[in-house]
Amino acid sequence: MDKKLLAQAVIKFVFGIILVGVLVFLPAGTLGYLQGWVFMGCLFIPILIMGLVMLFRAPELLRKRLDGKEKEGEQKTVVLLSGIMFLTGFLLCGLDYRFGWMQLPLWISITAAVLFLAGYVMYAEVMRENAYLSRTIEVQQGQKVIDTGLYGVVRHPMYTATLLLFLMIPLVLGSLIDFAMFFVYPFIIAKRIKNEEAVLEKGLEGYCEYKQRVKYRLIPFVW
């Protein structure tokens, strides 16, 4: 086992729990925010499971997933916009719970939690299919076009999974008013996809032909 990789993963995991916990519960003004705990469980239990699987079976993939330093200038803007979306979104969810603006019933939060976990299953399948996945946009040495499984349906199934995940966040947290904030994510990810495809067309052999075979980027029959 790579102890350095394990330490890096543990540090990021613990930091993530603390950061998200503060963003969820501090605006709510209480630790009795039930939907907040549901969300924390839905978010971090799958992350823990996938992290352990990658640590033992695909450490290089885990290393790529932990490397979040973007090289493309346009993608730094995407990361910034995403950060603003999450910060504002969690703040609104907590304040909505505290002041009772537009709270959703618990059954909607539970249903959204099931869909959230379905998004994680899709995410895990994408990582199983594509060993070249990283958090940054780049063409890696020896990289090949993946066109099987979910990649035979849409060109960016990982983003399809994250779309489902992120749109479920305000619903899991029980906030209808915050759904509008997270609904900006499709526009943010569309900007990322545009830049990513330009990089792949330039540097990945066969990608232009793949685009001809698989017409849809994110959602089948839509876009």
Backbone torsions as a table, in degrees:
resi	resn	phi	psi	omega
1	MET	NA	137.6	178.0
2	ASP	-80.1	103.5	-175.3
3	LYS	-67.2	-33.3	178.5
4	LYS	-66.0	-42.6	177.9
5	LEU	-64.8	-41.2	178.4
6	LEU	-60.9	-45.2	-179.8
7	ALA	-62.6	-42.7	179.1
8	GLN	-61.7	-42.4	-179.4
9	ALA	-66.9	-42.7	-179.6
10	VAL	-64.2	-43.7	179.6
11	ILE	-60.4	-45.7	-179.1
12	LYS	-67.8	-36.5	179.4
13	PHE	-65.0	-48.4	-179.6
14	VAL	-65.4	-42.3	177.9
15	PHE	-61.3	-39.8	178.8
16	GLY	-62.3	-42.9	178.6
17	ILE	-61.4	-45.9	-179.3
18	ILE	-63.7	-46.9	-177.4
19	LEU	-62.4	-50.5	-178.9
20	VAL	-66.1	-38.1	177.4
21	GLY	-58.9	-44.3	178.1
22	VAL	-63.7	-44.6	-177.8
23	LEU	-66.8	-30.2	-179.0
24	VAL	-83.5	-49.1	-169.1
25	PHE	-91.1	-28.0	-179.7
26	LEU	-63.6	-49.0	177.0
27	PRO	-63.2	-31.4	179.7
28	ALA	-70.9	-23.2	177.2
29	GLY	76.5	13.6	-177.8
30	THR	-162.7	151.8	172.4
31	LEU	-89.1	-1.2	178.7
32	GLY	-86.6	19.6	-179.4
33	TYR	-81.9	92.8	-172.5
34	LEU	-58.8	-46.8	179.6
35	GLN	-62.1	-28.8	176.0
36	GLY	-64.0	-41.6	178.3
37	TRP	-69.2	-36.7	176.1
38	VAL	-60.2	-45.5	179.3
39	PHE	-63.1	-44.9	-179.9
40	MET	-58.7	-41.4	178.4
41	GLY	-66.2	-45.6	179.9
42	CYS	-63.3	-31.7	-177.5
43	LEU	-81.1	-50.1	-167.4
44	PHE	-92.6	-25.1	176.5
45	ILE	-65.5	-47.7	175.4
46	PRO	-62.6	-37.2	177.8
47	ILE	-60.3	-43.1	179.2
48	LEU	-62.3	-45.6	-178.8
49	ILE	-63.8	-48.0	-179.4
50	MET	-65.3	-36.8	178.6
51	GLY	-63.0	-42.3	179.1
52	LEU	-66.1	-40.6	178.5
53	VAL	-62.1	-46.8	179.7
54	MET	-65.9	-36.7	-179.2
55	LEU	-59.3	-41.1	-176.2
56	PHE	-91.9	-28.4	-174.1
57	ARG	-110.5	-25.9	-177.5
58	ALA	-146.9	65.7	-176.5
59	PRO	-61.5	-31.7	178.9
60	GLU	-66.3	-37.5	177.1
61	LEU	-65.6	-40.9	177.2
62	LEU	-62.1	-41.6	179.4
63	ARG	-60.9	-41.4	178.0
64	LYS	-64.8	-39.5	-178.1
65	ARG	-69.1	-27.4	179.9
66	LEU	-81.9	-16.9	-179.8
67	ASP	-86.7	106.3	-175.2
68	GLY	-110.1	19.2	-177.4
69	LYS	-88.4	108.0	-179.6
70	GLU	-72.5	141.3	177.0
71	LYS	-99.1	-27.2	-179.5
72	GLU	-82.1	127.4	-178.3
73	GLY	-58.6	-41.3	-178.7
74	GLU	-64.8	-32.3	-179.4
75	GLN	-71.4	-25.3	175.4
76	LYS	-63.8	-35.5	175.6
77	THR	-65.2	-41.3	178.6
78	VAL	-61.6	-44.0	178.8
79	VAL	-62.1	-42.1	179.0
80	LEU	-62.4	-47.1	179.6
81	LEU	-61.8	-40.5	178.5
82	SER	-63.8	-41.3	178.8
83	GLY	-62.0	-42.4	177.7
84	ILE	-63.0	-41.6	179.4
85	MET	-60.1	-48.0	-178.4
86	PHE	-65.9	-44.9	-178.8
87	LEU	-60.6	-49.3	-179.8
88	THR	-67.5	-39.2	-178.5
89	GLY	-62.8	-48.6	179.4
90	PHE	-65.1	-37.3	178.4
91	LEU	-60.8	-45.6	-179.8
92	LEU	-65.2	-40.3	179.4
93	CYS	-60.0	-46.8	-179.7
94	GLY	-64.5	-42.8	178.9
95	LEU	-66.8	-35.8	177.0
96	ASP	-61.5	-42.4	178.4
97	TYR	-65.4	-42.3	-176.9
98	ARG	-64.2	-42.1	-173.7
99	PHE	-104.5	-4.0	174.9
100	GLY	65.2	42.6	-178.3
101	TRP	-68.9	-64.6	-177.3
102	MET	-141.1	63.0	-178.4
103	GLN	-76.9	141.4	179.7
104	LEU	-96.6	152.9	177.5
105	PRO	-65.4	158.2	-174.3
106	LEU	-61.8	-34.1	-177.0
107	TRP	-64.1	-31.4	176.5
108	ILE	-68.8	-40.7	177.7
109	SER	-62.0	-41.0	179.5
110	ILE	-66.7	-43.0	177.6
111	THR	-61.4	-43.9	178.5
112	ALA	-64.1	-33.9	178.4
113	ALA	-64.9	-38.4	177.0
114	VAL	-63.6	-43.7	178.2
115	LEU	-66.8	-35.8	176.4
116	PHE	-59.7	-45.7	179.4
117	LEU	-67.5	-33.3	175.1
118	ALA	-62.7	-36.8	175.8
119	GLY	-63.3	-36.6	177.4
120	TYR	-67.0	-38.0	177.3
121	VAL	-61.9	-43.3	177.0
122	MET	-62.4	-42.4	179.3
123	TYR	-59.7	-44.4	-179.9
124	ALA	-64.6	-38.4	179.0
125	GLU	-65.2	-39.3	177.6
126	VAL	-62.3	-42.3	179.4
127	MET	-66.6	-32.7	177.0
128	ARG	-67.2	-37.4	-176.7
129	GLU	-76.4	-32.1	-170.2
130	ASN	-123.9	103.1	-179.0
131	ALA	-77.1	-5.6	-177.4
132	TYR	-94.6	2.7	-177.1
133	LEU	-63.3	133.7	171.4
134	SER	-142.2	168.5	-179.0
135	ARG	-79.9	-13.8	179.9
136	THR	-108.5	157.1	179.3
137	ILE	-88.3	116.7	-180.0
138	GLU	-164.3	158.9	172.2
139	VAL	-103.0	119.8	-174.4
140	GLN	-90.9	158.2	178.8
141	GLN	-62.5	129.4	179.8
142	GLY	78.4	4.3	-178.1
143	GLN	-65.8	140.3	178.1
144	LYS	-124.7	158.5	177.0
145	VAL	-70.8	130.0	174.4
146	ILE	-99.1	122.1	-177.6
147	ASP	-131.8	20.1	179.0
148	THR	-109.5	170.0	178.8
149	GLY	59.9	-134.3	-179.4
150	LEU	-64.4	-25.7	177.6
151	TYR	-71.4	-11.3	173.3
152	GLY	-87.8	-5.0	-179.7
153	VAL	-104.4	-50.4	175.7
154	VAL	-134.8	156.7	-175.5
155	ARG	-78.3	-21.0	-176.6
156	HIS	-132.7	65.6	-177.4
157	PRO	-64.0	-25.4	176.9
158	MET	-62.7	-40.5	179.0
159	TYR	-72.0	-29.8	174.0
160	THR	-62.3	-42.4	178.0
161	ALA	-63.9	-44.6	-179.3
162	THR	-67.7	-31.0	176.2
163	LEU	-60.8	-46.2	177.6
164	LEU	-63.5	-44.4	-179.6
165	LEU	-59.5	-51.5	-172.8
166	PHE	-71.1	-34.7	178.7
167	LEU	-71.1	-20.8	177.6
168	MET	-83.3	-19.2	-175.4
169	ILE	-54.8	-53.1	-178.2
170	PRO	-65.4	-28.3	179.7
171	LEU	-74.9	-39.7	174.0
172	VAL	-60.0	-40.2	-179.7
173	LEU	-78.7	-1.8	172.5
174	GLY	78.1	24.2	-176.1
175	SER	-118.2	112.1	176.8
176	LEU	-75.0	-38.8	-177.0
177	ILE	-63.1	-28.7	-177.0
178	ASP	-82.6	-11.7	-179.2
179	PHE	-60.1	-35.3	179.9
180	ALA	-63.2	-34.6	179.5
181	MET	-67.0	-46.0	-179.0
182	PHE	-74.5	-15.7	178.9
183	PHE	-71.9	-8.4	174.5
184	VAL	-76.7	-13.3	-177.1
185	TYR	-59.0	-42.0	178.2
186	PRO	-55.5	-34.2	179.9
187	PHE	-74.3	-36.1	176.4
188	ILE	-65.7	-44.9	-176.6
189	ILE	-71.0	-28.8	176.0
190	ALA	-64.0	-37.4	177.1
191	LYS	-65.4	-41.1	179.2
192	ARG	-65.5	-42.8	-179.1
193	ILE	-62.9	-41.2	179.8
194	LYS	-58.4	-45.9	179.3
195	ASN	-69.6	-40.6	-178.9
196	GLU	-62.6	-42.2	-178.8
197	GLU	-67.2	-33.6	176.4
198	ALA	-63.6	-40.4	178.6
199	VAL	-66.5	-44.1	-177.7
200	LEU	-68.7	-38.5	178.2
201	GLU	-62.0	-36.5	-177.6
202	LYS	-77.2	-37.1	-169.9
203	GLY	-114.5	-11.2	-175.9
204	LEU	-112.0	114.3	-178.5
205	GLU	-62.6	130.9	177.2
206	GLY	90.3	-3.5	-176.4
207	TYR	-70.4	-36.1	178.9
208	CYS	-63.1	-40.1	177.6
209	GLU	-67.1	-37.0	177.8
210	TYR	-61.9	-39.6	178.4
211	LYS	-62.3	-32.0	178.0
212	GLN	-71.4	-33.2	-178.6
213	ARG	-79.0	-39.9	-178.8
214	VAL	-112.3	105.8	-169.6
215	LYS	-77.4	-31.0	-169.8
216	TYR	-97.8	137.4	-177.7
217	ARG	-82.1	-48.4	-166.7
218	LEU	-126.2	-47.7	-176.2
219	ILE	-126.8	123.0	-179.1
220	PRO	-56.0	133.7	176.7
221	PHE	69.4	4.0	179.1
222	VAL	-117.5	-59.1	-176.7
223	TRP	-158.5	NA	NA
